[in-house]
Amino acid sequence: MATRSNIGILNQDGTVSYIYCHFDGYLDHNGRILNEYYTTEGKVRMLMDLGDISILGENIGEKQDFNNRVKGTCLAYHRDRGEEKNEARTCSYVDYTKEYFEEYVYLFTPGFGWEVRESGAGYWADLNKALKIMEI
C-alpha cells in the first residue's frame, strides 16, 4: 500500500509549485531524504522538473528502467515510464496548506527549509525538528 505525499516549493510570488509522490511519503523516508538531500532551492526545483514521481530518491539521476530502478534514484512517471508528463502544479499558498488529499505534505521555503504536515493535522511542523523528535 502506498503512503502518498505532495512535495512543494514556495515561489517568490507566494504561490506553491508541487508534485505528487506515490510511495513512501512518511517522515522516515521522504521526510528524511528531503531534509538531507534536497536542501537548496536549485535542487528542489530540479525535483519539480521531473513532474510526478513514484519514488523519491537521494538523487535525481538519469532515465532508467521503471521496473528495475537504480537504488537511491528518483523514479519518475514521465522520464522513466514514458507516461504523459504531469508537470508540477501551481496553486495559492492557502490552497496548498489547507486543501490536500495525501497523507503527508512537504513544503520547502527558500532561505528557511522544509516543513511537513500530516493528513488531519491542523498545523505545519519544521521537518528537521519532527525528524529529531522521532529519534527520541
C-alpha positions as CSV (number, residue, x, y, z in Angstrom):
1,M,0.0,0.0,0.0
2,A,1.2,3.5,-0.8
3,T,1.9,6.3,1.5
4,R,1.3,9.3,-0.8
5,S,2.7,12.8,-0.4
6,N,2.9,16.1,-2.1
7,I,6.3,17.9,-2.3
8,G,6.2,21.6,-2.9
9,I,8.2,24.8,-3.0
10,L,7.1,28.3,-2.1
11,N,7.6,30.6,-5.0
12,Q,8.6,34.3,-4.8
13,D,5.1,35.4,-5.8
14,G,3.6,33.5,-2.8
15,T,2.3,30.6,-4.8
16,V,3.4,27.0,-4.3
17,S,4.5,24.6,-7.1
18,Y,4.3,20.9,-6.2
19,I,4.5,17.4,-7.4
20,Y,2.9,14.1,-6.3
21,C,4.9,11.2,-4.9
22,H,3.1,7.8,-4.8
23,F,5.3,5.7,-2.4
24,D,7.0,6.2,1.0
25,G,5.7,9.6,1.8
26,Y,6.2,9.2,5.6
27,L,8.8,11.0,7.6
28,D,11.3,8.2,7.9
29,H,11.6,8.0,4.1
30,N,10.6,11.1,2.1
31,G,11.0,13.4,5.1
32,R,14.5,12.2,5.8
33,I,15.5,12.3,2.1
34,L,14.1,15.8,1.6
35,N,15.8,17.1,4.7
36,E,19.2,15.6,3.9
37,Y,19.5,15.7,0.1
38,Y,17.2,18.5,-1.1
39,T,18.5,21.4,0.8
40,T,18.8,24.2,-1.8
41,E,16.2,25.9,-4.0
42,G,18.0,24.7,-7.1
43,K,17.9,21.1,-6.1
44,V,14.2,21.3,-5.1
45,R,13.4,22.9,-8.5
46,M,15.3,20.1,-10.3
47,L,13.0,17.7,-8.5
48,M,9.9,19.7,-9.5
49,D,11.1,19.5,-13.1
50,L,10.6,15.7,-13.0
51,G,6.9,16.1,-12.6
52,D,5.0,13.5,-10.6
53,I,7.2,10.6,-9.2
54,S,6.6,7.1,-8.0
55,I,9.5,7.1,-5.5
56,L,11.8,9.8,-4.1
57,G,15.5,9.1,-4.1
58,E,18.6,10.7,-2.7
59,N,19.5,11.9,-6.2
60,I,17.5,12.8,-9.3
61,G,19.5,10.6,-11.6
62,E,19.1,9.8,-15.3
63,K,16.5,7.9,-17.3
64,Q,16.1,4.3,-16.0
65,D,14.0,1.2,-16.4
66,F,10.9,1.8,-14.4
67,N,10.6,-1.8,-13.3
68,N,14.3,-2.1,-12.4
69,R,15.2,1.2,-10.8
70,V,18.6,2.3,-9.7
71,K,18.6,2.3,-5.9
72,G,18.7,5.7,-4.4
73,T,17.4,7.4,-7.6
74,C,14.1,9.1,-8.1
75,L,11.6,7.1,-10.2
76,A,9.6,9.4,-12.4
77,Y,6.4,8.6,-14.3
78,H,7.3,10.6,-17.4
79,R,11.0,10.2,-17.6
80,D,11.2,6.5,-16.6
81,R,7.9,5.0,-17.6
82,G,7.1,7.2,-20.6
83,E,3.8,8.5,-19.4
84,E,2.4,11.9,-20.4
85,K,4.2,14.4,-18.2
86,N,2.3,15.5,-15.1
87,E,4.2,18.7,-14.6
88,A,4.5,20.5,-11.2
89,R,1.2,22.2,-10.4
90,T,1.0,25.7,-9.0
91,C,-1.7,26.9,-6.6
92,S,-2.0,29.6,-3.9
93,Y,-0.3,29.0,-0.6
94,V,-3.6,28.9,1.1
95,D,-4.9,26.2,-1.2
96,Y,-1.7,24.1,-0.7
97,T,-1.8,24.4,3.0
98,K,-5.5,23.5,3.5
99,E,-6.7,21.6,0.5
100,Y,-4.7,18.4,0.1
101,F,-5.6,14.8,0.0
102,E,-2.2,13.0,0.5
103,E,-1.1,11.5,3.8
104,Y,1.9,13.9,4.0
105,V,2.5,17.3,2.5
106,Y,6.0,18.8,2.4
107,L,6.8,22.5,1.7
108,F,10.3,23.9,1.0
109,T,10.7,27.7,1.7
110,P,13.9,29.1,0.2
111,G,16.0,30.5,2.9
112,F,14.1,28.6,5.6
113,G,13.9,24.9,4.8
114,W,11.3,22.2,5.0
115,E,8.0,21.9,6.8
116,V,5.7,19.0,6.9
117,R,2.0,18.5,7.6
118,E,0.3,15.1,8.2
119,S,-3.2,14.5,6.9
120,G,-5.6,15.6,9.5
121,A,-3.1,17.7,11.4
122,G,-4.1,21.4,11.8
123,Y,-0.5,22.7,11.8
124,W,2.8,22.7,10.0
125,A,5.9,21.4,11.7
126,D,9.6,22.1,11.0
127,L,10.8,18.9,9.3
128,N,14.2,18.9,10.9
129,K,12.6,19.1,14.4
130,A,10.0,16.5,13.5
131,L,12.7,14.1,12.5
132,K,14.7,14.7,15.7
133,I,11.6,14.1,17.8
134,M,11.2,10.7,16.1
135,E,14.7,9.7,17.1
136,I,13.9,10.1,20.8
